[in-house]
Amino acid sequence: MYKLVIMIGPLDNWAAFDEAWPQFLHEVESMPGLRREATSRVDSVLYGNAPVAFVHELFFDSLDDARVAMASPQGRAAGKLLQAMTRGQLTLYLADHKEDDLENILKFKAKIGQSAEDAQEIPE
């Protein structure tokens, strides 16, 4: 899975951004191949000095699907609107996305723990 990550820096006029946001979502959600999206408002930076206040992620099955979506009329319209909404205060990147759920992680940890215990047993 690939995602287009939109990182938006602090803006002078969040009201204008919020007003245009539904139109941006309309364009984005019409892009071909979009599987899901996620939005985060950054409330604190724990380390570093990257000026990010808002993150929006668009998920696609492949890098090619993401590129096709961005080149589509809806993708171009969304990009143009995003530039106007943010006055260029943004960073875009494409990322190969992997994720796991806690249930699977715990199964993996249990297997590793079992293997370690087995390795510590002293044969008779």
N, CA, C and O atoms as CSV, one atom per row, in Angstrom:
chain,resi,resn,atom,element,x,y,z
A,1,MET,N,N,0.850,-1.169,0.000
A,1,MET,CA,C,0.000,0.000,0.000
A,1,MET,C,C,0.900,1.238,0.000
A,1,MET,O,O,1.948,1.266,0.646
A,2,TYR,N,N,0.474,2.236,-0.724
A,2,TYR,CA,C,1.194,3.509,-0.763
A,2,TYR,C,C,0.281,4.619,-0.277
A,2,TYR,O,O,-0.943,4.541,-0.379
A,3,LYS,N,N,0.911,5.647,0.251
A,3,LYS,CA,C,0.112,6.794,0.665
A,3,LYS,C,C,0.775,8.085,0.227
A,3,LYS,O,O,1.998,8.203,0.150
A,4,LEU,N,N,-0.085,9.039,-0.053
A,4,LEU,CA,C,0.339,10.413,-0.288
A,4,LEU,C,C,0.132,11.122,1.032
A,4,LEU,O,O,-0.986,11.188,1.543
A,5,VAL,N,N,1.208,11.650,1.584
A,5,VAL,CA,C,1.145,12.341,2.865
A,5,VAL,C,C,1.253,13.838,2.608
A,5,VAL,O,O,2.179,14.306,1.946
A,6,ILE,N,N,0.289,14.576,3.144
A,6,ILE,CA,C,0.234,16.028,3.007
A,6,ILE,C,C,0.483,16.611,4.394
A,6,ILE,O,O,-0.337,16.451,5.298
A,7,MET,N,N,1.606,17.281,4.556
A,7,MET,CA,C,1.942,17.894,5.844
A,7,MET,C,C,1.839,19.405,5.683
A,7,MET,O,O,2.545,20.008,4.874
A,8,ILE,N,N,0.954,19.999,6.461
A,8,ILE,CA,C,0.680,21.424,6.347
A,8,ILE,C,C,1.272,22.155,7.543
A,8,ILE,O,O,1.052,21.777,8.693
A,9,GLY,N,N,2.020,23.202,7.251
A,9,GLY,CA,C,2.639,23.995,8.305
A,9,GLY,C,C,1.635,24.937,8.952
A,9,GLY,O,O,0.487,25.018,8.516
A,10,PRO,N,N,2.051,25.631,9.967
A,10,PRO,CA,C,1.167,26.615,10.595
A,10,PRO,C,C,0.694,27.636,9.553
A,10,PRO,O,O,1.480,28.112,8.733
A,11,LEU,N,N,-0.584,27.959,9.600
A,11,LEU,CA,C,-1.172,28.911,8.653
A,11,LEU,C,C,-1.613,30.172,9.383
A,11,LEU,O,O,-1.960,30.131,10.563
A,12,ASP,N,N,-1.596,31.278,8.676
A,12,ASP,CA,C,-2.074,32.541,9.239
A,12,ASP,C,C,-3.592,32.602,9.296
A,12,ASP,O,O,-4.163,33.280,10.150
A,13,ASN,N,N,-4.248,31.881,8.372
A,13,ASN,CA,C,-5.700,31.984,8.283
A,13,ASN,C,C,-6.335,30.591,8.252
A,13,ASN,O,O,-6.687,30.078,7.190
A,14,TRP,N,N,-6.474,29.994,9.430
A,14,TRP,CA,C,-7.080,28.670,9.519
A,14,TRP,C,C,-8.559,28.712,9.154
A,14,TRP,O,O,-9.091,27.714,8.667
A,15,ALA,N,N,-9.231,29.822,9.373
A,15,ALA,CA,C,-10.651,29.925,9.038
A,15,ALA,C,C,-10.851,29.743,7.529
A,15,ALA,O,O,-11.774,29.048,7.107
A,16,ALA,N,N,-10.003,30.356,6.729
A,16,ALA,CA,C,-10.102,30.209,5.274
A,16,ALA,C,C,-9.794,28.771,4.870
A,16,ALA,O,O,-10.448,28.222,3.983
A,17,PHE,N,N,-8.818,28.168,5.506
A,17,PHE,CA,C,-8.481,26.771,5.241
A,17,PHE,C,C,-9.684,25.875,5.546
A,17,PHE,O,O,-10.072,25.047,4.721
A,18,ASP,N,N,-10.265,26.044,6.726
A,18,ASP,CA,C,-11.411,25.235,7.136
A,18,ASP,C,C,-12.609,25.439,6.209
A,18,ASP,O,O,-13.380,24.508,5.977
A,19,GLU,N,N,-12.765,26.633,5.688
A,19,GLU,CA,C,-13.868,26.919,4.767
A,19,GLU,C,C,-13.684,26.177,3.439
A,19,GLU,O,O,-14.660,25.712,2.850
A,20,ALA,N,N,-12.458,26.067,2.973
A,20,ALA,CA,C,-12.171,25.403,1.702
A,20,ALA,C,C,-12.008,23.887,1.845
A,20,ALA,O,O,-12.038,23.169,0.845
A,21,TRP,N,N,-11.839,23.401,3.058
A,21,TRP,CA,C,-11.569,21.978,3.300
A,21,TRP,C,C,-12.630,21.051,2.689
A,21,TRP,O,O,-12.252,20.064,2.057
A,22,PRO,N,N,-13.929,21.311,2.843
A,22,PRO,CA,C,-14.923,20.401,2.238
A,22,PRO,C,C,-14.779,20.278,0.714
A,22,PRO,O,O,-14.978,19.193,0.167
A,23,GLN,N,N,-14.445,21.349,0.038
A,23,GLN,CA,C,-14.245,21.282,-1.416
A,23,GLN,C,C,-13.010,20.450,-1.738
A,23,GLN,O,O,-13.015,19.665,-2.686
A,24,PHE,N,N,-11.953,20.620,-0.950
A,24,PHE,CA,C,-10.754,19.804,-1.141
A,24,PHE,C,C,-11.106,18.326,-0.965
A,24,PHE,O,O,-10.724,17.494,-1.788
A,25,LEU,N,N,-11.836,17.999,0.110
A,25,LEU,CA,C,-12.219,16.607,0.349
A,25,LEU,C,C,-13.064,16.061,-0.800
A,25,LEU,O,O,-12.904,14.904,-1.188
A,26,HIS,N,N,-13.952,16.877,-1.340
A,26,HIS,CA,C,-14.774,16.438,-2.470
A,26,HIS,C,C,-13.882,16.025,-3.646
A,26,HIS,O,O,-14.105,14.978,-4.255
A,27,GLU,N,N,-12.889,16.829,-3.962
A,27,GLU,CA,C,-11.979,16.510,-5.063
A,27,GLU,C,C,-11.164,15.259,-4.757
A,27,GLU,O,O,-11.060,14.358,-5.590
A,28,VAL,N,N,-10.593,15.210,-3.571
A,28,VAL,CA,C,-9.742,14.084,-3.175
A,28,VAL,C,C,-10.532,12.779,-3.166
A,28,VAL,O,O,-10.059,11.759,-3.666
A,29,GLU,N,N,-11.713,12.815,-2.608
A,29,GLU,CA,C,-12.509,11.592,-2.476
A,29,GLU,C,C,-13.070,11.121,-3.812
A,29,GLU,O,O,-13.662,10.044,-3.886
A,30,SER,N,N,-12.893,11.913,-4.866
A,30,SER,CA,C,-13.287,11.527,-6.217
A,30,SER,C,C,-12.103,11.000,-7.024
A,30,SER,O,O,-12.272,10.581,-8.169
A,31,MET,N,N,-10.910,11.017,-6.438
A,31,MET,CA,C,-9.724,10.557,-7.157
A,31,MET,C,C,-9.810,9.048,-7.389
A,31,MET,O,O,-10.208,8.303,-6.494
A,32,PRO,N,N,-9.436,8.598,-8.593
A,32,PRO,CA,C,-9.474,7.159,-8.859
A,32,PRO,C,C,-8.466,6.402,-7.997
A,32,PRO,O,O,-7.342,6.861,-7.793
A,33,GLY,N,N,-8.879,5.245,-7.495
A,33,GLY,CA,C,-7.973,4.380,-6.748
A,33,GLY,C,C,-7.812,4.694,-5.278
A,33,GLY,O,O,-7.114,3.965,-4.575
A,34,LEU,N,N,-8.433,5.753,-4.788
A,34,LEU,CA,C,-8.314,6.078,-3.362
A,34,LEU,C,C,-8.981,4.985,-2.541
A,34,LEU,O,O,-10.131,4.629,-2.797
A,35,ARG,N,N,-8.266,4.453,-1.555
A,35,ARG,CA,C,-8.800,3.390,-0.700
A,35,ARG,C,C,-9.308,3.909,0.636
A,35,ARG,O,O,-10.340,3.458,1.133
A,36,ARG,N,N,-8.593,4.842,1.208
A,36,ARG,CA,C,-9.014,5.444,2.475
A,36,ARG,C,C,-8.178,6.680,2.710
A,36,ARG,O,O,-7.219,6.949,1.987
A,37,GLU,N,N,-8.558,7.433,3.736
A,37,GLU,CA,C,-7.809,8.636,4.095
A,37,GLU,C,C,-7.823,8.805,5.600
A,37,GLU,O,O,-8.649,8.221,6.301
A,38,ALA,N,N,-6.903,9.608,6.080
A,38,ALA,CA,C,-6.801,9.892,7.515
A,38,ALA,C,C,-6.341,11.325,7.690
A,38,ALA,O,O,-5.542,11.837,6.905
A,39,THR,N,N,-6.856,11.968,8.733
A,39,THR,CA,C,-6.502,13.354,9.037
A,39,THR,C,C,-6.045,13.451,10.484
A,39,THR,O,O,-6.627,12.831,11.373
A,40,SER,N,N,-5.001,14.232,10.709
A,40,SER,CA,C,-4.499,14.474,12.070
A,40,SER,C,C,-4.193,15.949,12.248
A,40,SER,O,O,-3.542,16.565,11.404
A,41,ARG,N,N,-4.663,16.507,13.342
A,41,ARG,CA,C,-4.251,17.863,13.729
A,41,ARG,C,C,-3.152,17.693,14.775
A,41,ARG,O,O,-3.375,17.090,15.825
A,42,VAL,N,N,-1.985,18.219,14.490
A,42,VAL,CA,C,-0.826,18.070,15.378
A,42,VAL,C,C,-0.989,19.028,16.544
A,42,VAL,O,O,-1.113,20.237,16.348
A,43,ASP,N,N,-0.989,18.489,17.766
A,43,ASP,CA,C,-1.148,19.375,18.927
A,43,ASP,C,C,0.157,19.626,19.665
A,43,ASP,O,O,0.240,20.546,20.478
A,44,SER,N,N,1.180,18.817,19.391
A,44,SER,CA,C,2.480,19.093,20.001
A,44,SER,C,C,3.563,18.375,19.213
A,44,SER,O,O,3.323,17.320,18.626
A,45,VAL,N,N,4.749,18.954,19.207
A,45,VAL,CA,C,5.923,18.349,18.579
A,45,VAL,C,C,6.800,17.843,19.716
A,45,VAL,O,O,7.216,18.614,20.581
A,46,LEU,N,N,7.075,16.553,19.707
A,46,LEU,CA,C,7.860,15.969,20.787
A,46,LEU,C,C,9.361,16.147,20.583
A,46,LEU,O,O,10.112,16.248,21.553
A,47,TYR,N,N,9.791,16.184,19.350
A,47,TYR,CA,C,11.205,16.352,19.063
A,47,TYR,C,C,11.357,16.946,17.670
A,47,TYR,O,O,10.590,16.609,16.768
A,48,GLY,N,N,12.311,17.802,17.489
A,48,GLY,CA,C,12.586,18.389,16.191
A,48,GLY,C,C,11.904,19.735,16.035
A,48,GLY,O,O,11.216,20.219,16.934
A,49,ASN,N,N,12.113,20.317,14.887
A,49,ASN,CA,C,11.560,21.653,14.665
A,49,ASN,C,C,10.803,21.759,13.349
A,49,ASN,O,O,10.701,22.844,12.775
A,50,ALA,N,N,10.273,20.637,12.868
A,50,ALA,CA,C,9.484,20.671,11.633
A,50,ALA,C,C,8.161,21.383,11.904
A,50,ALA,O,O,7.409,20.977,12.789
A,51,PRO,N,N,7.880,22.421,11.161
A,51,PRO,CA,C,6.647,23.172,11.395
A,51,PRO,C,C,5.431,22.491,10.751
A,51,PRO,O,O,5.020,22.857,9.650
A,52,VAL,N,N,4.868,21.511,11.437
A,52,VAL,CA,C,3.712,20.785,10.928
A,52,VAL,C,C,2.560,20.968,11.901
A,52,VAL,O,O,2.705,20.734,13.101
A,53,ALA,N,N,1.413,21.391,11.376
A,53,ALA,CA,C,0.234,21.593,12.220
A,53,ALA,C,C,-0.910,20.660,11.838
A,53,ALA,O,O,-1.831,20.445,12.625
A,54,PHE,N,N,-0.848,20.104,10.623
A,54,PHE,CA,C,-1.973,19.328,10.103
A,54,PHE,C,C,-1.422,18.294,9.129
A,54,PHE,O,O,-0.554,18.610,8.315
A,55,VAL,N,N,-1.916,17.068,9.206
A,55,VAL,CA,C,-1.463,16.000,8.316
A,55,VAL,C,C,-2.685,15.315,7.721
A,55,VAL,O,O,-3.630,14.976,8.434
A,56,HIS,N,N,-2.655,15.116,6.407
A,56,HIS,CA,C,-3.724,14.367,5.742
A,56,HIS,C,C,-3.058,13.292,4.901
A,56,HIS,O,O,-2.110,13.574,4.168
A,57,GLU,N,N,-3.549,12.056,5.002
A,57,GLU,CA,C,-2.963,10.929,4.287
A,57,GLU,C,C,-3.995,10.300,3.366
A,57,GLU,O,O,-5.142,10.082,3.754
A,58,LEU,N,N,-3.574,10.012,2.144
A,58,LEU,CA,C,-4.415,9.368,1.147
A,58,LEU,C,C,-3.777,8.025,0.803
A,58,LEU,O,O,-2.609,7.975,0.419
A,59,PHE,N,N,-4.528,6.949,0.936
A,59,PHE,CA,C,-4.001,5.597,0.775
A,59,PHE,C,C,-4.442,4.981,-0.551
A,59,PHE,O,O,-5.601,5.088,-0.953
A,60,PHE,N,N,-3.481,4.331,-1.222
A,60,PHE,CA,C,-3.699,3.690,-2.514
A,60,PHE,C,C,-3.079,2.297,-2.483
A,60,PHE,O,O,-2.218,2.008,-1.652
A,61,ASP,N,N,-3.527,1.436,-3.399
A,61,ASP,CA,C,-2.989,0.074,-3.448
A,61,ASP,C,C,-1.528,0.028,-3.883
A,61,ASP,O,O,-0.775,-0.837,-3.436
A,62,SER,N,N,-1.124,0.951,-4.749
A,62,SER,CA,C,0.242,0.916,-5.278
A,62,SER,C,C,0.737,2.332,-5.561
A,62,SER,O,O,-0.030,3.295,-5.568
A,63,LEU,N,N,2.026,2.423,-5.791
A,63,LEU,CA,C,2.624,3.706,-6.164
A,63,LEU,C,C,2.042,4.183,-7.494
A,63,LEU,O,O,1.752,5.369,-7.653
A,64,ASP,N,N,1.870,3.273,-8.444
A,64,ASP,CA,C,1.274,3.654,-9.726
A,64,ASP,C,C,-0.134,4.197,-9.541
A,64,ASP,O,O,-0.506,5.180,-10.182
A,65,ASP,N,N,-0.932,3.563,-8.665
A,65,ASP,CA,C,-2.286,4.059,-8.406
A,65,ASP,C,C,-2.258,5.475,-7.826
A,65,ASP,O,O,-3.088,6.311,-8.182
A,66,ALA,N,N,-1.306,5.738,-6.935
A,66,ALA,CA,C,-1.186,7.080,-6.350
A,66,ALA,C,C,-0.827,8.099,-7.425
A,66,ALA,O,O,-1.372,9.202,-7.448
A,67,ARG,N,N,0.075,7.732,-8.299
A,67,ARG,CA,C,0.489,8.659,-9.363
A,67,ARG,C,C,-0.646,8.912,-10.354
A,67,ARG,O,O,-0.841,10.042,-10.804
A,68,VAL,N,N,-1.389,7.869,-10.690
A,68,VAL,CA,C,-2.540,8.033,-11.590
A,68,VAL,C,C,-3.563,8.965,-10.943
A,68,VAL,O,O,-4.109,9.847,-11.606
A,69,ALA,N,N,-3.820,8.773,-9.658
A,69,ALA,CA,C,-4.790,9.617,-8.945
A,69,ALA,C,C,-4.351,11.069,-8.932
A,69,ALA,O,O,-5.159,11.969,-9.158
A,70,MET,N,N,-3.071,11.301,-8.666
A,70,MET,CA,C,-2.576,12.672,-8.618
A,70,MET,C,C,-2.648,13.342,-9.991
A,70,MET,O,O,-2.850,14.553,-10.079
A,71,ALA,N,N,-2.484,12.561,-11.062
A,71,ALA,CA,C,-2.507,13.114,-12.418
A,71,ALA,C,C,-3.924,13.246,-12.976
A,71,ALA,O,O,-4.122,13.855,-14.027
A,72,SER,N,N,-4.904,12.679,-12.280
A,72,SER,CA,C,-6.291,12.745,-12.752
A,72,SER,C,C,-6.809,14.181,-12.647
A,72,SER,O,O,-6.222,14.999,-11.939
A,73,PRO,N,N,-7.902,14.493,-13.343
A,73,PRO,CA,C,-8.483,15.831,-13.213
A,73,PRO,C,C,-8.829,16.169,-11.758
A,73,PRO,O,O,-8.639,17.306,-11.325
A,74,GLN,N,N,-9.334,15.192,-11.008
A,74,GLN,CA,C,-9.670,15.438,-9.605
A,74,GLN,C,C,-8.406,15.678,-8.772
A,74,GLN,O,O,-8.388,16.532,-7.886
A,75,GLY,N,N,-7.359,14.917,-9.068
A,75,GLY,CA,C,-6.096,15.090,-8.352
A,75,GLY,C,C,-5.464,16.439,-8.625
A,75,GLY,O,O,-4.953,17.092,-7.716
A,76,ARG,N,N,-5.501,16.853,-9.887
A,76,ARG,CA,C,-4.953,18.170,-10.243
A,76,ARG,C,C,-5.770,19.285,-9.602
A,76,ARG,O,O,-5.211,20.268,-9.117
A,77,ALA,N,N,-7.095,19.133,-9.600
A,77,ALA,CA,C,-7.948,20.153,-8.972
A,77,ALA,C,C,-7.693,20.214,-7.468
A,77,ALA,O,O,-7.640,21.298,-6.889
A,78,ALA,N,N,-7.536,19.049,-6.837
A,78,ALA,CA,C,-7.254,19.012,-5.397
A,78,ALA,C,C,-5.911,19.671,-5.102
A,78,ALA,O,O,-5.786,20.420,-4.133
A,79,GLY,N,N,-4.904,19.394,-5.935
A,79,GLY,CA,C,-3.584,19.993,-5.735
A,79,GLY,C,C,-3.602,21.505,-5.884
A,79,GLY,O,O,-2.983,22.225,-5.100
A,80,LYS,N,N,-4.305,21.972,-6.881
A,80,LYS,CA,C,-4.412,23.421,-7.091
A,80,LYS,C,C,-5.122,24.084,-5.904
A,80,LYS,O,O,-4.689,25.125,-5.410
A,81,LEU,N,N,-6.199,23.473,-5.466
A,81,LEU,CA,C,-6.933,24.012,-4.317
A,81,LEU,C,C,-6.075,23.976,-3.054
A,81,LEU,O,O,-6.083,24.922,-2.267
A,82,LEU,N,N,-5.341,22.891,-2.864
A,82,LEU,CA,C,-4.484,22.774,-1.684
A,82,LEU,C,C,-3.414,23.858,-1.656
A,82,LEU,O,O,-3.126,24.428,-0.604
A,83,GLN,N,N,-2.829,24.138,-2.814
A,83,GLN,CA,C,-1.826,25.213,-2.886
A,83,GLN,C,C,-2.444,26.552,-2.489
A,83,GLN,O,O,-1.831,27.335,-1.764
A,84,ALA,N,N,-3.661,26.809,-2.969
A,84,ALA,CA,C,-4.331,28.071,-2.631
A,84,ALA,C,C,-4.701,28.123,-1.151
A,84,ALA,O,O,-4.552,29.163,-0.509
A,85,MET,N,N,-5.181,27.008,-0.610
A,85,MET,CA,C,-5.608,26.959,0.797
A,85,MET,C,C,-4.457,27.190,1.768
A,85,MET,O,O,-4.635,27.789,2.828
A,86,THR,N,N,-3.277,26.710,1.394
A,86,THR,CA,C,-2.127,26.742,2.302
A,86,THR,C,C,-1.104,27.811,1.947
A,86,THR,O,O,-0.159,28.051,2.699
A,87,ARG,N,N,-1.298,28.453,0.792
A,87,ARG,CA,C,-0.309,29.413,0.287
A,87,ARG,C,C,1.083,28.795,0.212
A,87,ARG,O,O,2.095,29.450,0.459
A,88,GLY,N,N,1.097,27.514,-0.137
A,88,GLY,CA,C,2.363,26.808,-0.313
A,88,GLY,C,C,3.023,26.335,0.963
A,88,GLY,O,O,4.144,25.829,0.912
A,89,GLN,N,N,2.382,26.478,2.094
A,89,GLN,CA,C,2.957,26.070,3.372
A,89,GLN,C,C,2.679,24.579,3.623
A,89,GLN,O,O,1.970,24.213,4.560
A,90,LEU,N,N,3.255,23.737,2.765
A,90,LEU,CA,C,3.012,22.312,2.883
A,90,LEU,C,C,4.170,21.517,2.321
A,90,LEU,O,O,5.006,22.031,1.578
A,91,THR,N,N,4.198,20.258,2.693
A,91,THR,CA,C,5.142,19.294,2.153
A,91,THR,C,C,4.339,18.068,1.754
A,91,THR,O,O,3.471,17.614,2.500
A,92,LEU,N,N,4.629,17.537,0.578
A,92,LEU,CA,C,3.978,16.320,0.090
A,92,LEU,C,C,5.032,15.241,-0.059
A,92,LEU,O,O,6.149,15.516,-0.498
A,93,TYR,N,N,4.687,14.024,0.301
A,93,TYR,CA,C,5.567,12.913,-0.032
A,93,TYR,C,C,4.766,11.647,-0.227
A,93,TYR,O,O,3.665,11.496,0.302
A,94,LEU,N,N,5.339,10.739,-0.998
A,94,LEU,CA,C,4.762,9.418,-1.212
A,94,LEU,C,C,5.545,8.431,-0.373
A,94,LEU,O,O,6.772,8.498,-0.303
A,95,ALA,N,N,4.834,7.513,0.263
A,95,ALA,CA,C,5.488,6.566,1.163
A,95,ALA,C,C,4.915,5.169,0.989
A,95,ALA,O,O,3.706,4.997,0.838
A,96,ASP,N,N,5.789,4.181,1.013
A,96,ASP,CA,C,5.382,2.784,1.037
A,96,ASP,C,C,4.876,2.510,2.451
A,96,ASP,O,O,5.644,2.591,3.410
A,97,HIS,N,N,3.607,2.190,2.582
A,97,HIS,CA,C,2.956,2.099,3.897
A,97,HIS,C,C,2.785,0.646,4.316
A,97,HIS,O,O,2.244,-0.167,3.567
A,98,LYS,N,N,3.249,0.328,5.520
A,98,LYS,CA,C,3.049,-0.980,6.132
A,98,LYS,C,C,2.419,-0.738,7.494
A,98,LYS,O,O,2.721,0.252,8.160
A,99,GLU,N,N,1.548,-1.643,7.900
A,99,GLU,CA,C,0.995,-1.524,9.243
A,99,GLU,C,C,0.646,-2.901,9.763
A,99,GLU,O,O,0.524,-3.858,8.998
A,100,ASP,N,N,0.489,-2.989,11.056
A,100,ASP,CA,C,0.149,-4.236,11.717
A,100,ASP,C,C,-0.812,-3.905,12.843
A,100,ASP,O,O,-0.806,-2.785,13.355
A,101,ASP,N,N,-1.629,-4.858,13.231
A,101,ASP,CA,C,-2.525,-4.592,14.353
A,101,ASP,C,C,-1.970,-5.247,15.620
A,101,ASP,O,O,-1.151,-6.163,15.552
A,102,LEU,N,N,-2.422,-4.770,16.751
A,102,LEU,CA,C,-1.879,-5.201,18.037
A,102,LEU,C,C,-2.060,-6.699,18.255
A,102,LEU,O,O,-1.177,-7.347,18.818
A,103,GLU,N,N,-3.171,-7.253,17.828
A,103,GLU,CA,C,-3.409,-8.691,18.012
A,103,GLU,C,C,-2.300,-9.513,17.356
A,103,GLU,O,O,-1.800,-10.469,17.950
A,104,ASN,N,N,-1.917,-9.145,16.140
A,104,ASN,CA,C,-0.856,-9.864,15.443
A,104,ASN,C,C,0.501,-9.628,16.104
A,104,ASN,O,O,1.313,-10.548,16.201
A,105,ILE,N,N,0.746,-8.414,16.553
A,105,ILE,CA,C,2.010,-8.107,17.232
A,105,ILE,C,C,2.147,-8.944,18.494
A,105,ILE,O,O,3.217,-9.489,18.762
A,106,LEU,N,N,1.079,-9.052,19.269
A,106,LEU,CA,C,1.107,-9.842,20.496
A,106,LEU,C,C,1.336,-11.325,20.197
A,106,LEU,O,O,2.050,-11.992,20.946
A,107,LYS,N,N,0.748,-11.855,19.122
A,107,LYS,CA,C,0.998,-13.241,18.717
A,107,LYS,C,C,2.477,-13.440,18.413
A,107,LYS,O,O,3.070,-14.440,18.815
A,108,PHE,N,N,3.070,-12.481,17.700
A,108,PHE,CA,C,4.479,-12.559,17.351
A,108,PHE,C,C,5.341,-12.530,18.604
A,108,PHE,O,O,6.289,-13.305,18.729
A,109,LYS,N,N,5.011,-11.634,19.534
A,109,LYS,CA,C,5.776,-11.552,20.786
A,109,LYS,C,C,5.664,-12.849,21.569
A,109,LYS,O,O,6.648,-13.311,22.148
A,110,ALA,N,N,4.472,-13.442,21.592
A,110,ALA,CA,C,4.283,-14.703,22.309
A,110,ALA,C,C,5.136,-15.802,21.686
A,110,ALA,O,O,5.732,-16.597,22.413
A,111,LYS,N,N,5.210,-15.866,20.361
A,111,LYS,CA,C,6.038,-16.863,19.691
A,111,LYS,C,C,7.508,-16.662,20.029
A,111,LYS,O,O,8.228,-17.625,20.296
A,112,ILE,N,N,7.946,-15.422,20.015
A,112,ILE,CA,C,9.344,-15.120,20.339
A,112,ILE,C,C,9.622,-15.500,21.784
A,112,ILE,O,O,10.644,-16.121,22.075
A,113,GLY,N,N,8.722,-15.133,22.695
A,113,GLY,CA,C,8.890,-15.485,24.114
A,113,GLY,C,C,8.941,-16.980,24.324
A,113,GLY,O,O,9.759,-17.460,25.108
A,114,GLN,N,N,8.095,-17.728,23.649
A,114,GLN,CA,C,8.079,-19.187,23.754
A,114,GLN,C,C,9.394,-19.757,23.256
A,114,GLN,O,O,9.957,-20.654,23.883
A,115,SER,N,N,9.884,-19.255,22.148
A,115,SER,CA,C,11.138,-19.750,21.593
A,115,SER,C,C,12.293,-19.495,22.555
A,115,SER,O,O,13.176,-20.338,22.711
A,116,ALA,N,N,12.283,-18.345,23.191
A,116,ALA,CA,C,13.343,-18.023,24.145
A,116,ALA,C,C,13.290,-18.961,25.341
A,116,ALA,O,O,14.331,-19.415,25.814
A,117,GLU,N,N,12.102,-19.256,25.834
A,117,GLU,CA,C,11.961,-20.171,26.970
A,117,GLU,C,C,12.420,-21.567,26.578
A,117,GLU,O,O,13.122,-22.231,27.341
A,118,ASP,N,N,12.025,-22.014,25.389
A,118,ASP,CA,C,12.440,-23.330,24.924
A,118,ASP,C,C,13.950,-23.420,24.826
A,118,ASP,O,O,14.546,-24.445,25.159
A,119,ALA,N,N,14.568,-22.333,24.365
A,119,ALA,CA,C,16.022,-22.325,24.208
A,119,ALA,C,C,16.735,-22.384,25.549
A,119,ALA,O,O,17.886,-22.817,25.603
A,120,GLN,N,N,16.096,-21.965,26.626
A,120,GLN,CA,C,16.716,-21.941,27.943
A,120,GLN,C,C,16.570,-23.270,28.700
A,120,GLN,O,O,17.235,-23.479,29.715
A,121,GLU,N,N,15.699,-24.174,28.208
A,121,GLU,CA,C,15.506,-25.443,28.885
A,121,GLU,C,C,16.765,-26.282,28.793
A,121,GLU,O,O,17.439,-26.301,27.763
A,122,ILE,N,N,17.076,-26.973,29.876
A,122,ILE,CA,C,18.276,-27.829,29.919
A,122,ILE,C,C,17.831,-29.264,29.643
A,122,ILE,O,O,17.008,-29.815,30.372
A,123,PRO,N,N,18.376,-29.859,28.595
A,123,PRO,CA,C,17.988,-31.247,28.312
A,123,PRO,C,C,18.467,-32.195,29.401
A,123,PRO,O,O,19.506,-31.951,30.014
A,124,GLU,N,N,17.719,-33.286,29.656
A,124,GLU,CA,C,18.115,-34.263,30.710
A,124,GLU,C,C,18.984,-35.326,30.156
A,124,GLU,O,O,19.407,-36.221,30.888
